[in-house]
Amino acid sequence: MNPIFSVENFVTVTYQPDLDAVWIKYTSLYDETGANIPKAVRAAADYATANSIKNWVADTALPTDDLSPKDAEWVASQQFRDILLNSTIEKFVLIPSSPETGADVSWIPQWQADTQAGFGEKIKVCVLEDAAELSIFLAEND
C-alpha cells in the first residue's frame, strides 16, 4: 500500500479501505522542529477531503516518547481543529500508547474532552485500543 505521506522513523499516513479511514501511524511523537505532525495532518486531511473519507485514525500505540512542546501546542490549537473541521472527517479515533510502551497516558481523558469540545457536533472523538471496537465505531451511522 502506497503511503499518502511518510517521514521515515516518525509517521506514515495511509488509506485503510476496509475502515474507509485515513490512518496516521506514528512510530515516534517527538519532533523538535514541530514540522512533521502538521505536515502529516494536512496531508491526511487533504486526502480525506479529496476522496470524501469520513474516518480518521491517529495511531500512537507504538511511540514511547511524548510530543515536543511545539507539537503539543499545535495539536491543541485552533489551526489544528480548523484543518479537520474544514475536511470531510466526521469520526476521529485516537489509539493510545499501549501499556507495554510505558508511555504516560494520564493526559488522554482531558485530551478527549478538550478535543471533542473543540470539534463540537461536527466530529465525534473516541479513544479506542481494541480493533473490533474501532471497526464498530467507524461503521456506525450517527
DRENMI-832661 format. One record per atom (N, C-alpha, C): residue number from 1; chain; atom name; x, y, z. Coordinates in Angstrom, 3 decimals. Layout:
<recs>
- num,cadena,atomo,c1,c2,c3
- NUM,A,CA,X,Y,Z
...
</recs>
This chain:
<recs>
- num,cadena,atomo,c1,c2,c3
- 1,A,N,0.838,-1.172,0.000
- 1,A,CA,0.000,0.000,0.000
- 1,A,C,0.891,1.246,0.000
- 2,A,N,0.643,2.130,-0.932
- 2,A,CA,1.439,3.342,-1.039
- 2,A,C,1.029,4.357,0.014
- 3,A,N,1.998,4.926,0.700
- 3,A,CA,1.642,5.925,1.699
- 3,A,C,1.190,7.236,1.036
- 4,A,N,0.308,7.917,1.723
- 4,A,CA,-0.128,9.244,1.321
- 4,A,C,0.954,10.244,1.699
- 5,A,N,1.581,9.985,2.848
- 5,A,CA,2.636,10.843,3.383
- 5,A,C,3.473,9.975,4.309
- 6,A,N,4.777,10.239,4.342
- 6,A,CA,5.623,9.444,5.217
- 6,A,C,6.892,10.208,5.584
- 7,A,N,7.296,10.081,6.831
- 7,A,CA,8.590,10.543,7.308
- 7,A,C,9.201,9.341,8.004
- 8,A,N,10.310,8.867,7.471
- 8,A,CA,10.946,7.651,7.992
- 8,A,C,11.188,7.735,9.496
- 9,A,N,10.861,6.654,10.185
- 9,A,CA,11.020,6.521,11.636
- 9,A,C,10.202,7.539,12.433
- 10,A,N,9.123,8.057,11.816
- 10,A,CA,8.290,9.009,12.533
- 10,A,C,6.797,8.777,12.297
- 11,A,N,6.350,8.896,11.050
- 11,A,CA,4.921,8.800,10.768
- 11,A,C,4.683,8.320,9.341
- 12,A,N,3.603,7.562,9.177
- 12,A,CA,3.143,7.144,7.856
- 12,A,C,1.631,7.325,7.809
- 13,A,N,1.169,7.976,6.749
- 13,A,CA,-0.263,8.176,6.535
- 13,A,C,-0.687,7.292,5.376
- 14,A,N,-1.698,6.450,5.613
- 14,A,CA,-2.217,5.567,4.568
- 14,A,C,-3.737,5.652,4.549
- 15,A,N,-4.311,5.074,3.512
- 15,A,CA,-5.760,4.922,3.441
- 15,A,C,-6.069,3.462,3.721
- 16,A,N,-6.995,3.219,4.659
- 16,A,CA,-7.417,1.861,5.010
- 16,A,C,-8.820,1.651,4.439
- 17,A,N,-8.932,1.025,3.268
- 17,A,CA,-10.240,0.900,2.629
- 17,A,C,-11.255,0.093,3.436
- 18,A,N,-10.795,-0.901,4.206
- 18,A,CA,-11.733,-1.709,4.997
- 18,A,C,-12.437,-0.883,6.075
- 19,A,N,-11.819,0.207,6.496
- 19,A,CA,-12.404,1.091,7.506
- 19,A,C,-12.834,2.426,6.900
- 20,A,N,-12.558,2.602,5.630
- 20,A,CA,-12.770,3.880,4.951
- 20,A,C,-12.198,5.007,5.806
- 21,A,N,-10.902,4.854,6.140
- 21,A,CA,-10.258,5.790,7.055
- 21,A,C,-8.862,6.177,6.582
- 22,A,N,-8.507,7.437,6.869
- 22,A,CA,-7.098,7.797,6.783
- 22,A,C,-6.494,7.358,8.107
- 23,A,N,-5.332,6.734,8.023
- 23,A,CA,-4.692,6.136,9.201
- 23,A,C,-3.317,6.778,9.340
- 24,A,N,-3.133,7.498,10.430
- 24,A,CA,-1.861,8.165,10.698
- 24,A,C,-1.160,7.345,11.775
- 25,A,N,-0.156,6.602,11.369
- 25,A,CA,0.551,5.698,12.292
- 25,A,C,1.891,6.317,12.672
- 26,A,N,2.009,6.598,13.955
- 26,A,CA,3.242,7.184,14.475
- 26,A,C,4.145,6.101,15.044
- 27,A,N,5.434,6.192,14.729
- 27,A,CA,6.424,5.338,15.374
- 27,A,C,7.210,6.152,16.398
- 28,A,N,7.071,7.468,16.312
- 28,A,CA,7.657,8.396,17.261
- 28,A,C,6.743,9.616,17.319
- 29,A,N,6.800,10.355,18.403
- 29,A,CA,5.995,11.571,18.526
- 29,A,C,6.834,12.829,18.684
- 30,A,N,8.079,12.667,19.099
- 30,A,CA,8.898,13.840,19.403
- 30,A,C,9.608,14.347,18.156
- 31,A,N,9.255,15.555,17.755
- 31,A,CA,9.890,16.233,16.622
- 31,A,C,10.193,17.648,17.076
- 32,A,N,11.458,17.921,17.402
- 32,A,CA,11.796,19.233,17.948
- 32,A,C,11.498,20.369,16.985
- 33,A,N,11.424,20.093,15.689
- 33,A,CA,11.131,21.153,14.723
- 33,A,C,9.652,21.508,14.700
- 34,A,N,8.814,20.586,15.135
- 34,A,CA,7.379,20.837,15.110
- 34,A,C,6.809,20.881,13.705
- 35,A,N,7.479,20.239,12.759
- 35,A,CA,7.057,20.310,11.353
- 35,A,C,6.346,19.067,10.852
- 36,A,N,6.737,17.893,11.321
- 36,A,CA,6.234,16.654,10.718
- 36,A,C,4.780,16.337,11.056
- 37,A,N,4.351,16.594,12.267
- 37,A,CA,2.955,16.316,12.611
- 37,A,C,2.019,17.231,11.827
- 38,A,N,2.258,18.546,11.763
- 38,A,CA,1.381,19.380,10.929
- 38,A,C,1.363,18.942,9.461
- 39,A,N,2.502,18.546,8.918
- 39,A,CA,2.535,18.079,7.528
- 39,A,C,1.713,16.807,7.354
- 40,A,N,1.842,15.882,8.292
- 40,A,CA,1.088,14.626,8.215
- 40,A,C,-0.410,14.888,8.338
- 41,A,N,-0.795,15.756,9.263
- 41,A,CA,-2.213,16.080,9.463
- 41,A,C,-2.784,16.734,8.216
- 42,A,N,-2.058,17.683,7.642
- 42,A,CA,-2.549,18.352,6.426
- 42,A,C,-2.666,17.365,5.266
- 43,A,N,-1.673,16.507,5.103
- 43,A,CA,-1.725,15.521,4.014
- 43,A,C,-2.908,14.579,4.191
- 44,A,N,-3.136,14.121,5.416
- 44,A,CA,-4.253,13.213,5.684
- 44,A,C,-5.590,13.913,5.454
- 45,A,N,-5.726,15.141,5.934
- 45,A,CA,-6.979,15.886,5.762
- 45,A,C,-7.238,16.195,4.291
- 46,A,N,-6.199,16.566,3.556
- 46,A,CA,-6.356,16.838,2.115
- 46,A,C,-6.802,15.586,1.384
- 47,A,N,-6.179,14.455,1.699
- 47,A,CA,-6.548,13.191,1.060
- 47,A,C,-7.988,12.814,1.411
- 48,A,N,-8.336,12.952,2.680
- 48,A,CA,-9.691,12.615,3.114
- 48,A,C,-10.714,13.463,2.365
- 49,A,N,-10.476,14.745,2.282
- 49,A,CA,-11.423,15.646,1.630
- 49,A,C,-11.511,15.361,0.133
- 50,A,N,-10.375,15.134,-0.501
- 50,A,CA,-10.376,14.852,-1.937
- 50,A,C,-11.113,13.558,-2.267
- 51,A,N,-11.192,12.638,-1.291
- 51,A,CA,-11.801,11.329,-1.525
- 51,A,C,-13.056,11.088,-0.679
- 52,A,N,-13.593,12.142,-0.077
- 52,A,CA,-14.820,12.081,0.742
- 52,A,C,-14.744,11.030,1.854
- 53,A,N,-13.597,10.935,2.493
- 53,A,CA,-13.393,9.987,3.584
- 53,A,C,-13.841,10.646,4.888
- 54,A,N,-14.575,9.904,5.712
- 54,A,CA,-15.153,10.457,6.932
- 54,A,C,-14.473,9.990,8.208
- 55,A,N,-13.551,9.028,8.106
- 55,A,CA,-12.939,8.441,9.301
- 55,A,C,-11.451,8.762,9.383
- 56,A,N,-10.999,9.045,10.608
- 56,A,CA,-9.622,9.443,10.891
- 56,A,C,-9.126,8.610,12.060
- 57,A,N,-7.971,7.966,11.904
- 57,A,CA,-7.378,7.208,12.998
- 57,A,C,-5.963,7.716,13.225
- 58,A,N,-5.700,8.183,14.441
- 58,A,CA,-4.356,8.589,14.854
- 58,A,C,-3.831,7.479,15.755
- 59,A,N,-2.923,6.695,15.213
- 59,A,CA,-2.411,5.509,15.895
- 59,A,C,-1.095,5.846,16.597
- 60,A,N,-1.162,5.998,17.916
- 60,A,CA,0.026,6.298,18.704
- 60,A,C,0.381,5.129,19.627
- 61,A,N,0.031,3.914,19.221
- 61,A,CA,0.257,2.733,20.061
- 61,A,C,1.732,2.420,20.274
- 62,A,N,2.588,2.726,19.309
- 62,A,CA,3.994,2.330,19.404
- 62,A,C,4.938,3.317,20.085
- 63,A,N,4.769,4.623,19.914
- 63,A,CA,5.753,5.552,20.469
- 63,A,C,5.900,5.449,21.987
- 64,A,N,7.139,5.635,22.424
- 64,A,CA,7.430,5.663,23.854
- 64,A,C,7.774,7.086,24.286
- 65,A,N,7.825,8.006,23.326
- 65,A,CA,8.152,9.399,23.625
- 65,A,C,6.897,10.263,23.615
- 66,A,N,7.041,11.510,23.998
- 66,A,CA,5.929,12.451,24.037
- 66,A,C,6.060,13.462,22.907
- 67,A,N,4.990,14.197,22.662
- 67,A,CA,5.028,15.285,21.703
- 67,A,C,6.046,16.336,22.149
- 68,A,N,6.685,16.972,21.184
- 68,A,CA,7.549,18.103,21.507
- 68,A,C,6.656,19.251,21.982
- 69,A,N,7.213,20.209,22.697
- 69,A,CA,6.397,21.359,23.121
- 69,A,C,5.720,22.063,21.936
- 70,A,N,6.429,22.199,20.809
- 70,A,CA,5.840,22.839,19.629
- 70,A,C,4.643,22.047,19.119
- 71,A,N,4.788,20.727,19.036
- 71,A,CA,3.688,19.897,18.532
- 71,A,C,2.531,19.836,19.523
- 72,A,N,2.826,19.774,20.803
- 72,A,CA,1.764,19.758,21.809
- 72,A,C,0.931,21.034,21.707
- 73,A,N,1.595,22.158,21.514
- 73,A,CA,0.887,23.430,21.359
- 73,A,C,0.062,23.421,20.065
- 74,A,N,0.647,22.893,18.989
- 74,A,CA,-0.046,22.902,17.698
- 74,A,C,-1.283,22.009,17.708
- 75,A,N,-1.193,20.796,18.264
- 75,A,CA,-2.359,19.906,18.249
- 75,A,C,-3.463,20.383,19.185
- 76,A,N,-3.155,21.332,20.060
- 76,A,CA,-4.177,21.926,20.922
- 76,A,C,-4.711,23.237,20.330
- 77,A,N,-4.224,23.597,19.155
- 77,A,CA,-4.559,24.896,18.574
- 77,A,C,-5.823,24.878,17.718
- 78,A,N,-6.350,26.059,17.500
- 78,A,CA,-7.492,26.207,16.600
- 78,A,C,-7.087,25.871,15.165
- 79,A,N,-5.842,26.133,14.801
- 79,A,CA,-5.381,25.802,13.453
- 79,A,C,-5.531,24.301,13.182
- 80,A,N,-5.121,23.469,14.138
- 80,A,CA,-5.280,22.024,14.003
- 80,A,C,-6.761,21.663,13.869
- 81,A,N,-7.571,22.207,14.773
- 81,A,CA,-9.003,21.908,14.721
- 81,A,C,-9.621,22.353,13.399
- 82,A,N,-9.234,23.534,12.911
- 82,A,CA,-9.794,24.036,11.657
- 82,A,C,-9.455,23.144,10.468
- 83,A,N,-8.264,22.570,10.446
- 83,A,CA,-7.893,21.665,9.360
- 83,A,C,-8.880,20.504,9.307
- 84,A,N,-9.190,19.950,10.455
- 84,A,CA,-10.129,18.826,10.497
- 84,A,C,-11.572,19.287,10.296
- 85,A,N,-11.943,20.397,10.903
- 85,A,CA,-13.309,20.891,10.756
- 85,A,C,-13.634,21.271,9.313
- 86,A,N,-12.634,21.674,8.558
- 86,A,CA,-12.833,22.047,7.155
- 86,A,C,-12.660,20.868,6.210
- 87,A,N,-12.510,19.679,6.761
- 87,A,CA,-12.367,18.455,5.965
- 87,A,C,-13.686,17.684,5.982
- 88,A,N,-13.674,16.513,5.387
- 88,A,CA,-14.858,15.646,5.379
- 88,A,C,-14.920,14.723,6.597
- 89,A,N,-13.946,14.817,7.483
- 89,A,CA,-13.862,13.936,8.651
- 89,A,C,-15.056,14.135,9.583
- 90,A,N,-15.652,13.004,9.987
- 90,A,CA,-16.764,13.016,10.940
- 90,A,C,-16.457,12.222,12.205
- 91,A,N,-15.488,11.309,12.124
- 91,A,CA,-15.106,10.495,13.286
- 91,A,C,-13.589,10.492,13.416
- 92,A,N,-13.124,10.754,14.639
- 92,A,CA,-11.698,10.852,14.940
- 92,A,C,-11.408,9.855,16.054
- 93,A,N,-10.539,8.896,15.783
- 93,A,CA,-10.163,7.894,16.781
- 93,A,C,-8.687,8.066,17.125
- 94,A,N,-8.407,8.087,18.408
- 94,A,CA,-7.035,8.040,18.892
- 94,A,C,-6.796,6.650,19.444
- 95,A,N,-5.764,5.991,18.948
- 95,A,CA,-5.300,4.737,19.542
- 95,A,C,-4.136,5.130,20.444
- 96,A,N,-4.306,5.012,21.758
- 96,A,CA,-3.273,5.471,22.682
- 96,A,C,-2.082,4.519,22.751
- 97,A,N,-1.028,5.004,23.360
- 97,A,CA,0.148,4.153,23.577
- 97,A,C,-0.266,2.913,24.336
- 98,A,N,0.270,1.788,23.903
- 98,A,CA,-0.053,0.542,24.581
- 98,A,C,0.682,0.486,25.922
- 99,A,N,0.142,-0.234,26.889
- 99,A,CA,0.780,-0.315,28.210
- 99,A,C,2.226,-0.796,28.139
- 100,A,N,2.531,-1.629,27.151
- 100,A,CA,3.895,-2.170,27.031
- 100,A,C,4.940,-1.085,26.788
- 101,A,N,4.527,0.053,26.234
- 101,A,CA,5.490,1.122,25.938
- 101,A,C,5.930,1.848,27.194
- 102,A,N,5.106,1.793,28.241
- 102,A,CA,5.416,2.530,29.458
- 102,A,C,5.161,4.027,29.337
- 103,A,N,4.584,4.456,28.217
- 103,A,CA,4.319,5.875,27.999
- 103,A,C,3.220,6.371,28.932
- 104,A,N,3.307,7.637,29.298
- 104,A,CA,2.301,8.271,30.150
- 104,A,C,1.032,8.496,29.340
- 105,A,N,-0.077,7.963,29.802
- 105,A,CA,-1.365,8.144,29.117
- 105,A,C,-2.368,8.886,30.011
- 106,A,N,-1.882,9.481,31.088
- 106,A,CA,-2.772,10.168,32.027
- 106,A,C,-3.463,11.372,31.395
- 107,A,N,-2.909,11.894,30.331
- 107,A,CA,-3.445,13.075,29.656
- 107,A,C,-4.637,12.760,28.753
- 108,A,N,-4.894,11.493,28.455
- 108,A,CA,-5.889,11.121,27.447
- 108,A,C,-7.316,11.560,27.788
- 109,A,N,-7.833,11.351,28.998
- 109,A,CA,-9.212,11.798,29.260
- 109,A,C,-9.404,13.307,29.033
- 110,A,N,-8.446,14.106,29.490
- 110,A,CA,-8.553,15.559,29.289
- 110,A,C,-8.419,15.908,27.817
- 111,A,N,-7.515,15.225,27.111
- 111,A,CA,-7.363,15.451,25.671
- 111,A,C,-8.669,15.146,24.952
- 112,A,N,-9.288,14.019,25.282
- 112,A,CA,-10.526,13.640,24.613
- 112,A,C,-11.610,14.680,24.862
- 113,A,N,-11.759,15.122,26.085
- 113,A,CA,-12.783,16.120,26.413
- 113,A,C,-12.515,17.436,25.693
- 114,A,N,-11.269,17.889,25.735
- 114,A,CA,-10.917,19.159,25.079
- 114,A,C,-11.073,19.079,23.571
- 115,A,N,-10.664,17.956,22.994
- 115,A,CA,-10.751,17.791,21.544
- 115,A,C,-12.202,17.721,21.105
- 116,A,N,-13.019,16.975,21.843
- 116,A,CA,-14.434,16.909,21.493
- 116,A,C,-15.079,18.287,21.590
- 117,A,N,-14.759,19.030,22.635
- 117,A,CA,-15.307,20.381,22.787
- 117,A,C,-14.883,21.268,21.617
- 118,A,N,-13.637,21.127,21.172
- 118,A,CA,-13.141,21.927,20.060
- 118,A,C,-13.782,21.566,18.730
- 119,A,N,-14.190,20.321,18.576
- 119,A,CA,-14.822,19.880,17.327
- 119,A,C,-16.340,20.038,17.361
- 120,A,N,-16.905,20.240,18.528
- 120,A,CA,-18.349,20.404,18.642
- 120,A,C,-19.090,19.183,18.117
- 121,A,N,-20.168,19.432,17.414
- 121,A,CA,-21.011,18.360,16.884
- 121,A,C,-20.508,17.798,15.557
- 122,A,N,-19.561,18.484,14.906
- 122,A,CA,-19.139,18.077,13.560
- 122,A,C,-18.329,16.783,13.550
- 123,A,N,-17.460,16.617,14.536
- 123,A,CA,-16.579,15.441,14.559
- 123,A,C,-16.713,14.746,15.907
- 124,A,N,-16.992,13.461,15.865
- 124,A,CA,-17.102,12.652,17.083
- 124,A,C,-15.728,12.070,17.414
- 125,A,N,-15.271,12.272,18.642
- 125,A,CA,-13.940,11.844,19.079
- 125,A,C,-14.057,10.632,19.999
- 126,A,N,-13.186,9.659,19.782
- 126,A,CA,-13.194,8.456,20.610
- 126,A,C,-11.768,7.952,20.799
- 127,A,N,-11.477,7.400,21.957
- 127,A,CA,-10.194,6.758,22.234
- 127,A,C,-10.463,5.265,22.317
- 128,A,N,-9.819,4.497,21.439
- 128,A,CA,-10.058,3.051,21.374
- 128,A,C,-8.749,2.306,21.201
- 129,A,N,-8.655,1.158,21.854
- 129,A,CA,-7.484,0.293,21.718
- 129,A,C,-7.824,-0.988,20.970
- 130,A,N,-9.053,-1.425,21.072
- 130,A,CA,-9.484,-2.706,20.530
- 130,A,C,-9.894,-2.574,19.058
- 131,A,N,-9.350,-3.434,18.198
- 131,A,CA,-9.627,-3.374,16.760
- 131,A,C,-11.102,-3.600,16.444
- 132,A,N,-11.758,-4.497,17.167
- 132,A,CA,-13.179,-4.758,16.920
- 132,A,C,-14.019,-3.532,17.280
- 133,A,N,-13.714,-2.904,18.421
- 133,A,CA,-14.437,-1.692,18.818
- 133,A,C,-14.201,-0.571,17.816
- 134,A,N,-12.984,-0.467,17.331
- 134,A,CA,-12.645,0.537,16.328
- 134,A,C,-13.491,0.344,15.075
- 135,A,N,-13.565,-0.874,14.578
- 135,A,CA,-14.352,-1.171,13.383
- 135,A,C,-15.823,-0.845,13.589
- 136,A,N,-16.361,-1.202,14.745
- 136,A,CA,-17.771,-0.935,15.044
- 136,A,C,-18.027,0.572,15.107
- 137,A,N,-17.170,1.295,15.816
- 137,A,CA,-17.338,2.740,15.946
- 137,A,C,-17.305,3.426,14.574
- 138,A,N,-16.357,3.057,13.739
- 138,A,CA,-16.230,3.722,12.444
- 138,A,C,-17.375,3.344,11.498
- 139,A,N,-17.967,2.180,11.699
- 139,A,CA,-19.066,1.737,10.820
- 139,A,C,-20.420,2.284,11.243
- 140,A,N,-20.537,2.767,12.481
- 140,A,CA,-21.819,3.277,12.988
- 140,A,C,-22.300,4.456,12.162
- 141,A,N,-23.599,4.480,11.910
- 141,A,CA,-24.217,5.649,11.288
- 141,A,C,-24.837,6.486,12.381
- 142,A,N,-24.412,7.726,12.453
- 142,A,CA,-24.945,8.607,13.504
- 142,A,C,-26.120,9.408,13.009
</recs>
